[in-house]
Amino acid sequence: MVISGRAWFTPGVPGIYVVLLCDVLTELGHDPAPLLRGLGFDRQGLLDPECRLPLDQANAAAEAALARVGEAGLGFRYARAMRITLHGPVGLLALSSPTIDDGLDAARRYLGLRAPFLNVQREPLEDDRQALCFRTDFGPGPVRSFVIEAMVIGFVYMLEQLMEAPPDGAEVHFQGPPPAHAEALRRTVPVPVRYDQPRDALIVSAALLGARPRLADPQAEALAREQCELEFRRWRANQEGPLPERVRAALRDQAPPLPDLTEVAERLAVSPRTLKRHLQQAGLTYRELQDEARYRQARKLLADRALRISEVAWALGYNDVANFSRAFKRWSGRTPKAYRGGGAPG
């Protein structure tokens, strides 16, 4: 995918996902033609296996769809319409994996090939359950809510398709309060859904993780994994620029708070050790690149005078305003208050 003239970091959003969005709009009684015209695509073009949309176009498509649907609950309806086979070899790999755990891990590993705007991290819980925690590059707002809801609920339906039965031992957690369509969502989704939780996550039990998908097949799994790796290598081969510049691109496209080195290494398909080595060879550290990105984000946020400095600090991941002020003074030679008072451009 190309962002700001760069041809590295993410492979773009497959056009088939926009086709699915159009089909959901049609089901809800809305004409998708204006959305397609706004993108400059027709249905046939989006169905081309090589069609991938830059993130800003995918964002525009989601915004246009949400403007038409309003409070109808586009996210969970989109997830319900999605079939695991739409994900190409990634979906086939999940279907044919020996256990649900392996299938989820395969989906998470190759997620960047299908949903480059999404990051999923596993977090063990005290009761032997696992939380698959979802984060997205989209900033706060309706598009982010749509993406998180669609992706978390989409994983629920993926589990249902792997098991060919409701995924007992799973539940959905969302950070925010219940939306207007919460009851419709709860009636539709085959697992418990809880709001006002500490994370956006799919919670899965140890028993569910150890279950065997109905279509588990070692030969099919090996072929699907080979296809995924081939696509993965092709994506990496097409990335341009040295690794430090790809890190800069990754951080430039990331909404605050910034990811740690391990997360960025995973997104760039390298080990943390390899990433550190490349940065050292360029005379850089990951902390320095983080500071570059935080300084840029801080200036942008400080330009919005409706935001208090404490709110800017919190948005950037600082729990203490004093720590943010010290960091900003180190970057710019001025405190945030003095910088804002000087009328500096954001």
N, C-alpha and C positions, 0 to 999 in steps of 0.2 A: 504494500500500500504506500501511497505517496502522501506525505504531509509536509507542507512548507518546502516543497521541492526536493525532499529527501526520499530515497528509494530503499530505506532500510528500517529495521525494527519490527514492523508488523506487516503481514502479508495481505491485509485488507479484509473486508467483510464479504463473504460470498453473496453474489446476487440472489441466489435461491432464497435467502432469508428475507429479502425484501419482497420477493414474489409471495412468500407465505404471509407476510404482513398485509399485502394487498388482498389476499384471499380471506383473511380474518376480517378486514374492513368490509368486504363484500358480504360476508356472513352477518355482520352487524348492520347491514343496510346502507352502507356508505360507498360512494363511487371512488375507486382508487385512481382513476385516470388523472385527476389534478396532481396527485402525489408523484405519479410517473413523469408527468410533464415537467414538474419542478426539478426532478432529478436529471432530466434529459435522457431517460432510458425508456425503452418499451419492454413488454413482458418477455419477448423472445430474446432480447439482448441480455436481460438479467438471468435467463435460464442457461445461458452459455456457461459451461463448466469453468471457463477461464475468467469469467466476470467477477471482479472484486471491487468493492466501493471503498474509497477513502473514508476515514472515520468521520470527517465533517459531513460527507454526503449521507452516511448511515444515520448520523445525528439528525440531519435535516428531515430524513424520511420518518424517523420516530416522532419528531416534533409535529410534522404535518399530520401523521396518523392520530396522535394524541389530541390535536386541536379538533379533529372531527369527532372523536369518540367521547371526549369529556370524561365523565366519572364512570363509564361503563366497565372499567377494569380490563384494559387492553392486555396487560402483562400476563395474567393467568390464562386468558383466552388464547393468547399467542402460544403459550407453553403447551396448552392442551392440544392445539392443532399440530404441534411439531412431532415428527416421527423420527426415531433414532436413525433410520436409514437415510434421512436427509443429510446427515453428517458425513457421508461418504465413508472412506476407510476408517475414520475415527469411530464412527458408529458401529461398523462391522467388527472392529477390534473389541469394543465394549460388549457387543452381543455374544462374541465367541470366547470371551475370557473364561478361565476356569472357575473364578469366584466373583462375586459382586465387588469385593475389595479390589481385585485386579482390574475389573471393568471400570470402576470409578477412577482408579489411579491412571489407567490408560487415557480416559477422557480428560483428566486434569493435565496430564503430561502434554497432550497434543492440542489442548484447548486453544492455544495461540493461533493454530492453523484455521480455526473456525470462528472464534470469538476473541480477537486480539485486544479488545477493550476490557477483558475480564481477567481477573486473577483469583484463583481458588487455592486456599491453604488449608491443610489438615491440622486440627488441634485436638489432642486427646482430652477427654473429660474424666472426671473422678469416678464415674460409675461404669467404666469400661466402654463407654460410647465414644464416638468420634464426631467432631463438628467439622463439616466442610464449610469454611468461612469464605464468603464472596465479597470481593472488592472490585470496583469498576473505575475506569479512567474518567467517566463522566462526572461532572461536578454536581452539587446539590440541585435538585429541581425535578420536574416531572419525568424527564428522560431517564435520569438515574433511577428513580423509583420504578419506572417501567422495566428497565434493563434488569435490575436486581430481582424484581418479582418474576419476570419471565425466565431468568436463568435458574433461580432457586427452584421454582415450581417445575421448570423444564427438567431438572435433575430428578425430581420426584417421578415424573412421567417416564423418564428414562429407566428408573428402577422398576417401575410397573411393567414396562415393556421387556426388560431383561428377565423378570420373574414370571411374566404372564399372569400376574396376580398383584393385588394391592401390597405395597412394601411394608409389611408389619415390622415395627421396630424403628420406623423413621418418623420424624416430625420436622416442621419448618419453623424457624425463628426469624422474625423481622425486627429491626431496631425501632422503627417509628411507630406511631399510634395507628390503630386500625383505620384504613381508608374507607371511603363511602361504600365501596364494593366488597368490603371484608366478608359479609355474610354470604354473598354469592360465591366468593372464592372458597370459603369454608365448606359450603354445600357441594362444591365441585371436586375439590382436591381430596384424594383418598387417604390423607394422613392428617394428624392434628396440626393446626396452624396457630402460632402464638405471636402476639405483637408486644411492643415495649420490652424487647429483649436486648441483651448486651451486644449482640452480633447479628448480622444477616447470615444465616447458615442453614444448612441441611444437617440435622442430627440423625446419626445412624447407629444402631445397636451392633454389638459384636456378633450376635447371631445372624443378623442380616448381612454383614460384611462377609461372613463365612459361607453364605448360601451360594449355590451353583446356578448360574443362569440356565434357562431351559435350552438355549441353543449353543451351549458351550461346545467348542470343537477345536482341538489343538491344531489341526491342519489349517482351518479357516483363520484361527488366531494368528498363526505364523505368517500367512499370506497378508493379512490385514496390517500386521505390525511392519512387515517389509514395505508395504505401500506407504504407511505413515512415515517411516524413516526416510524413504525416498523423497517424499514431499517435504519433509523437515530439512533434509540436506539441500534440496533445491532452493528452498527459502533462504537458508543460510548462505548458499553460494551466490544468490542474487543480491545479498546485502552489500551495500557499498560503503566504503570509508573504513578507517581503522576503528578498532574496538572502543577506544576512549570517546571518539565522536559518536559512536552508536549509543554509548552510555549517556552522553550529553543529550542526544535526541530522545532517548527514553525518559530522562528526567524532565526535558522540556515539555513533553506531551503528557506528563503525569500531574494530575490534580493534587494539591496538598492534602494530607501530609505525604512526604516523599517516602518511597520504599527503602528498605535497607539493601545492603550489597547482595545478600543471598537472593532476595526477590528479583533484583535486576539481572543477576547472573542467570537465573532460571528463565527469565523472559528472553534473554539473548542466547539461550541454549548453550551456555558455557558453564564450567564449574566456577565457584567462588575463587578458588585458588588461581585458575587461569585468568580470571578477570583482574585479580590483584596484580598478577605478574605483568599483564599488558599495561596496566596503569602505571606501575613502577617503572617500566621501560620507557614510558612517555614522560616520566618525572612528575606523575600526578598521584593523588590518593583519592579514594572514593569520597572521603570527607570534603575534600576541596571541590569536587564536582557537585556534591550536595549543597555546599555553601553557595556556589554560583547560582544554582537553581533556586535556592531559598531566597537569595538576595533579589533575584528577578521577580519571584512571586511576591515577596514582601513589598517591593516598589509598586507592583500592580495593585495590591490590596490597599496600601496606604493612600493610593490616589483616590480611592472611594472614601470620601470624608464622612459618609454615613456610618462607616465602621469605626468603632472605638479601637484604640491601639491594643487593648486586651483581647478584642475579638480577632484582630489580625494575628496576634501571637498564638491564640488557640487554634485558628485555622491552619497555621503553619506547623502545628504539632508541639508548641511550647506550652507547658503547664504553668510556667512562671513568667510573668511579663518582664521581670528584671532580667531573666536569662535571654529573652528575645531582644531586649534593649541593648544588652552587652554585645550580643552577636551582631546586631545591625550596626552598632557603632564600629565594630571591628571591620565590617564589610565596607562601610561608607564614610567613616570618620565622624558621623553625626548620630545622635539618638533619633529614634523614630519620630519623636515630637518635633525636634529641630528640623528634620528632613521634611516633614509635612508642613511645618510653619514656613519653610523657605519656598514653598510652592513648587517643589521639584516635580518634574513629570513622572508619572507612574509607568 
